[in-house]
Amino acid sequence: MPGGQLALADYYTGMGNRDAAMSVLHEVERGTDKSDARAARLRIASLEYAGGNKAEAHKILDDILRE
């Protein structure tokens, strides 16, 4: 249930558990649903940016825009 996994990742993010959120998001990213995978990648980029890894966040966004 990928949509549920995105909600779970959002919950973890809201609770400040970045590592758990990233783990769930990477799992969704590897899934077969392209829409959910893209949503996961956007959330990953957001977490990277918030964590100070702005270059990685921009790279992820650039990759998404190239699709």
BELKA-V957649 format. One record per run of one state. SS is the DSSP state (2 for helix, 1 for strand, 0 for the rest). FROM is the first residue (numbers start at 1). LEN is the number of residues. If there is no record, write none. Layout:
# BELKA-V957649
ss=<SS,SS>
from=<FROM,FROM>
len=<LEN,LEN>
This chain:
# BELKA-V957649
ss=<0,2,0,2,0,2,0,2,0>
from=<1,2,15,18,30,34,51,54,67>
len=<1,13,3,12,4,17,3,13,1>
